[in-house]
Amino acid sequence: MNFMPVILWSDALVFLLLAAGVFGAWYVRRREYLLLPWRRVGQSATAMVSLLVLSLFFVVGLLDTLHYRAALPEKNGGEKMYSPEVLSVFDKLVTPLRTQTEKTYSAPLAVTLYAKESTSDAQGRVLRDYPRLRYGGAHLVDATQRDENVLWRAIKGAIGGLVVGMLLLVAISSFRRRLVGWARSVPTRAGSKANGGHVTCQPYTLRALLITTLIIAALIGAIANLAPAYHVLGTDKVGQDVLYLSLKSIRTGLIIGTVTTLVTLPLALLLGIAAGYLRGWVDDVIQYIYTVLSSIPSVLLIAAAVLMMQVTIETHPQWFDTSASRADLRLVFLCLILGMTSWTGLCRLLRGETLKLREQEYIQAAQAFGVSSLRILTRHIVPNVMHIILISLVMDFSALVLAEAVLSYVGVGVDPSMISFGTMINAARLEMGREPMVWWALAAAFGFMLVLVLAANLFADAVRDAFDPRLNRTEGTA
């Protein structure tokens, strides 16, 4: 093999979370009462457009999660050796962005460096001028041709993206019609006959998805046609492409926002339900624990835990065979620390809801008939608090993404060698104070974070409205 697959700790957690998502979708699909709220989500144009944008981020993050080490050239028939550098499938797909590094700063779509340098002409005279870039616009004979070439490449790429987007929409529409026809031909459960057991979309929702898909396809096509010839978002201090850094930061933000739930959910679910159902001394102990944790400033607690973990990693270098595995372990520990400090809010919500459900007549009837507490919890309590869990986790996603940026900015976030929105913002702090000011790195990190967090918040709002029984109490009564 010309490569050796590498599975980092964060990769394994992502695959576990993906498998849990697939199982959850299968479980919900087989139960009509759980599928009904998701039908409401599917009828919301805002939710579906936000989900489309989030899907693009998740695709980039998933491609960046498939890691490998490339094989080195063999010498004299010896044992095959592999490079110590850990790459991903995403790195392979965007190789020009990763390898075409310049000397230092260059503005977006520029063909020269951002600052003047001293050069000597044929007569030996020292001149101050903007040197040409090694890769950005290197195909141009004259720098004055840039504007025309950029416009032509952007239009050509946008047209190509529109064509690909329309072909994709036609293929999806054809597949959907076949799937709907098959679903209607299969006998469905009671209560599922109204729409053949599939999720329907309103006409305005389909129009919004169509328009958004075409816009995104045109934008991706234009960027894909410009990126091999120009640095679309400029370069940083060491000449790295800012577009590449922004796209690489997506995986870190998604891991912080999703893998942390693997720690938060079990703690909040078990302790919150136990406190609300068992009450007594169990409730007192759990309340004392999350009250104490809530009283400690979270930033100080996280900083102390991260610094202790960092010292442990630095004193045991033999644990790691590559620098990527060391940085990845710090990322995983950061997720664990964030999960250990962010479960208290959800636990408090679940405790209050369980206290209310415990007094319901059907719970008291089950207790009177001698039903075990474990069966009551799994059959009656947990299903009735799942909407709170789902809404809280989706809404906390954006807060965790922002938390990574803040922690990395103050120096207690991810490893400095790992690319993230926080490390980009931290590096841009000094760039904003120089003359001339370098603004595009901060603008790129801010723009990508804004789109990701905004899409997550809009989707969370739609999920909250769909699962709120007070807004949907009359549905199905007609």
N, C-alpha and C positions, 0 to 999 in steps of 0.2 A: 504493500500500500504506500502511496505517496503522502499519506497523512496519518496521524494517530488521533482518534477521537478523544476529547478531553471533556469530562463532566465535572464542573466545579460544584461547590456546595449550593450556590445560588441557582445553578442550572437544575439541580435535582429538586429543589424547592419549587421552581417554576413548573417543572414537569408534573410534580405532585399536585400543584394548584390547578394546572390545566386538566389533569385527570379528574380532579374533584369537580371542576366546572362541567365537564362532559357528563359525569355521572349525575350531577344535579339537574342538568338539562333533560336527561333521559328520565329521571324520577319525576320531574314536573310535567313532562309531556304525557305521562301515563295517568295523571290525576287532574281531572277537569277543574276542581275547585282551586288548584294551584295554578293552572294554566290561564284561568280567566283574567287575573290581574295583568298577566303578560300580554294578553290580547289588547287590553287597554293601552299598554305601553306601545304596542305595535301600531295603534291607531293615532299616535301622537307624532306629528311631523317633527317637532323639536327633538323628541326622544330618538327618532330614527336617524335624523341627520347627525345628532351628537354621537349616536352609536357608530355611524359610518366613520366619523372622524376618529373616534377612539379605536376602531378596528384597524385603521392605518397605523396608528401608534403601536398597537399590539403586534401587528405583523412585523414592523421594524424591530421591536423588542424581542420577538421570538426568533427572528433570523440572527440577531446579535447574541442569542443564548446558545446557539449551536456552535460549540467551540472545537478547535482541533489544533494540532501542531504539525507544521509542514515538515516533510522529510528533507534532510540535508544530502548533498551529493555524496555518493559513496566513494571511498578512496581505497584502491587496491583490494577490492572485494571484501572489505571488512564488514563489521556489524552495522546495520542501518541505524543511523542516528537521526534524531529529530530536533528541530529548532527549539530553543528555549522560549521563543515568543509564541504566546497563545493568541491565535486569531479566531475569527468567527466567520460564518457564512456571509454575514453582512459585510465584513471587511473584504471578503473575496469579491463580492458583487460591486463594491465601490472602490476597487483598487486604485484607480486614478486619483480619487479624492484623498486617499490615505498616503500614497507615495509621492505625489507631486507637491513637495514642500518648497517654499520659497526661503529667501534669506531672512526676512523679518516682515513687518507689517505691510499690508497692501489693502487698499479700500475695495469694497464690493465691485466686481466687474472691472477692476483696474487692469492696466497693462504695465504699470510702473510701480516701484516701491512708493511708500507713503511719505518718506523723508528723503531729502537730497543727500547725495554722497559726493565725495571728492573723486574725480576721475581725471586722467591725463589724456590729452588728444595726441595726434600724430606729431605735433611740434613740441611735445613735452610740456605744454601749458596745463596748469591745474584748473579744472572747471568744476562747478557745483551744479549738479543736475540730478533728475530722477532716473535711476537706472531701470532698464527694462526687466520684467520678470522672466524667470527661467521657463515657466509653464503658462502662466496667464497671458493669453493673447500672443503666444509665441508664434503662431501661424500667420500673424499679420506682418506684412512688409513695413507698413507705416502705422504708427499709433493713431493717426487721424482716421483710420478705417474702422476703429472700434465700434462707434455708435451704430453705423450701418450694419456691421456684422452681427452685433448683439441683437438688434431688432430683427434681422432676417432669421437668425438661429432661434430666437424666442417664438416668432410666428410659425416657423416650420415645426418646432417641437410641440407647440400648442395644437396645431392642426393634427399632427400625428397622435397626440394624446387624446384628442376628441374622437378620432377614428377608432382607436383602441377602446375608449370608454363606451362608444355606441355599440361596438361589436360585443363587448362584455355585457352590456345591458340586454341586447338581443338574446344572447346565450342564456342569461339568467331568467329572462322572461319566458323563453321556451321551456327551460327546465321547470320553472314554477308552474306553468300550465300543465305539464305532464304530471307533476307531483300532486296538484290539486285534483286532476282527473282520477289519479290513482286513489287519492284519499277518499273521494266521494264514492268510488266503487267498492271500498272496503267497509264492512259494517262497523259502525262506531258505537261507543258507549252511550248510555242514556244521558241526555243533556248536551251531547256533542253534535247533534244532527243539524243544527242551525246553519253551520258553515262547513260541514264536512270534516270537522276536527282540525282545521288549519287556521292559522292566524290571518285575518284579513286586514287590509289597509284601506283607509279612506282615499278618495281620488286626490285630494290636496296633499296627502302624505306622499303618495306616489310621485306627484309632480315635484314636491320639494326634494325627494330623493334623487329624481332624475336630474334636476337642475344642479344639485350639489355634486352629484357624481361627475357630470360633464365639466363643471368648474374645476374640481379637484384633478380630473384627468388632464385637462388643458394645462393646469399649473405644473403638475408633475412632468408632463411632456416637455414643457418649456425649460424647466430646471434640468431635466435629464439631458437635453440637447445642449444646454449652456455649460453644464458642470465639467465635461471633459476639456473644454477650451478655456474656461475662465474660472476664477474663484468667485462664485456667485455671492457669497456673503463675506468675502475678503479673507485675510489670513491674520493669525495672531502674532505674538512677539517672536516665536521661533519658526514662523512661516507655515504653520499647520492650517489647513482649510477649516474655516469656522463652520461651514455647512456640515462637514464631516464630524466635527466636535459636537455640534448640536444634535445630529442624528444619533451619535453614540451615547449621548446623555439620556436618551429616551429610556434605554434599558434600565439604567440606574434608578430613574424616577419611578418606573413601573414596578421594579422590585421592591423599592421602599414602600410604595403604596399598596402593593398586593400581598407580598410575602409576609409583611408584618401582621396581616390578618390571621395567618396560621398560628400566631402566638396570642393575639388579642381575643379571637373568637372562643377557643376552649376555656380560657380563664374567665372571661365575662359570662359565658353561657353557664358553666358549671357553678361558679360562685354566686352569680345573680339569682339563678333559679333555686339553688339550695337555700340561700338566705330568705327568699320570699316564701318558699313552700314549707321549710322545716321550722323557721322562726326560732324563738327561744335563744339559747346560748350560741347556736350556730349563726343566727342572724347577727347577734352582737359581735362575734369575732370577725365575721366578714365585713361588717360595717366599720369596725375599728381599723381593719387592714386598709380598706380603700380610702378611709378618711385620712389616715396618716400619709398614704402615698399622694393623695390630692393636696395635702398641706405642704409638701416639699416642692420647691420650684423645679419644674420638669427639666429646664435647661441645665441647672446645676447637677441634678441627679444623672442626666444623660452624659454630661461632660465628665463627671467622676467615673462612671462606668466605662466610658470609651477610653479614657486615659489609662485606667488600670488594664483594660484589655490590650491597649497598644503596647504597654510595657511588657506584658506577657508574650505577645507576638515577637517583639524585638529581642527578647532574651532566649527565644527558642527558634532560631533560623533553620534548624535541621528539620523542622516540621514541613517545610515547603520546598518543593522542587523547582518552582517558577515564581517570579514576582507576581504574576497574575493570581496564583492561588493564595498568596499572602494578602493581596488587596481584596480578594473575594471573601476571605474569611472575616476580614474587618467589616465588610459590607453585611455579611450574614449576622455578625454580632450586633451591628448597629440595628438591624431589623429586630433582633431579639430584645435589645434594650428598649427600643421604641414600643414594642409590643408589651413589655412588662410595665411600662409607665403610662400606657394609653388605654388600658382596659377598664379603668375605673368608671368612666362615664357610661359606657354600655352596660356595665354591671349594675349600676344604680338604676338605669332604665328598666332592665330585666327584673330586678328585685321588685320595683313598684308595680310592674305589670303582673308579675306572679302573685303578689299579695292580693291584687284585685281578682285574678282568675281563681284563686284558692277559695274565694267565698261564693263562687258561682254554684248554682243548684246542681248542675250535672257533676261537678267535682265532689260535692258533698254526698250526692247519691252514690257515686262510685266508692267513696270511702265507707259509706254505710253498708254496701254490699261486700265489703272485705277485699276490694281490689288493692293490690299491692301499690306502694308508693312509686316504685320504679315504673310500673305500667301506666300509672296516672301521669307521671312526668313525660314519658315517651309518647303516649297516645293523645293526651289532652293539653298539657302545658306547653311543651316545646312547639307543636304545630301552630299554636295560637300566638306565639311570640316571634315566629320566624319573620314576619313582616317588619318588626322593629329591628331585628338583627340585620336584615338585608338593607333596609334604608340607612341604618347607622354606618354600616361598612362602606356603602357606596359614597355616602357623604364624607366620611373620614378619609377617603382616598386622596382627595385634593389637599386636605390638611397635611397628610403625611408627605406628599410630594413637595409642598412648600416647606415642611419641616426639614427635609434633607438640604434644601438650598440654604436655609438659615444656619443649620448646624455646620455645614461645610464652610460657610462664610466666616464663622467664628472659630474655625479650626478644629472642630470635634466631630466632623462628619465622616465622609468616606475617605479612603486613602488618597493622598495627593496625586498618586500615579493613575488613579481611576478617573475617567472622564465623567463629569456630571454637571448638571446645571449649577450646583453650588460652587464647584471648583472654577467654572467659567466666570461666574459672578465675582468670586473672590479675586481671580486674576484681573478682571476688568476694573476692579476698584482702583488700582494704580494707573491703569491705562486712561481712565477718565481725567486724571490729574496732570497728564503730560501735555506738551504743546508741540505739534498739533494734537488735538484730542482724538483718541481712538474710541469710537462709539459703537462700532458694529458688533463686537463680541457680546457686549452687554445687551444690545438690542436683539440679537439673535436668541440668546438664552431667555430673555424676557418674552419674546414673541412665541417661542415654542412652549414655554411654561404656561403662558396665557391661554393658548389654544387648548392644551391638554387639560388644564384645570377648569377652564370654562366649559368644555365639552362634558367633563365629568360632573360638574355641578348641574348643568342643564339636564343631563340624563338622570341624575339623582332626584331632581325636582319632579320629573315625569314619573319616576318609580314611586316616589312618595305619594303623588296624587292618585296613581293607579291602585296602590295598596291601602289607601285611606278609606275605611268603610263609611265614614261620614259623607264623603263625596260621591260614593257609588252605591249607596243603600237602596236606591230605586232601580238599579240596573237589573234587568231580567224580569221585572214585575209586569211589564206590558204583555 
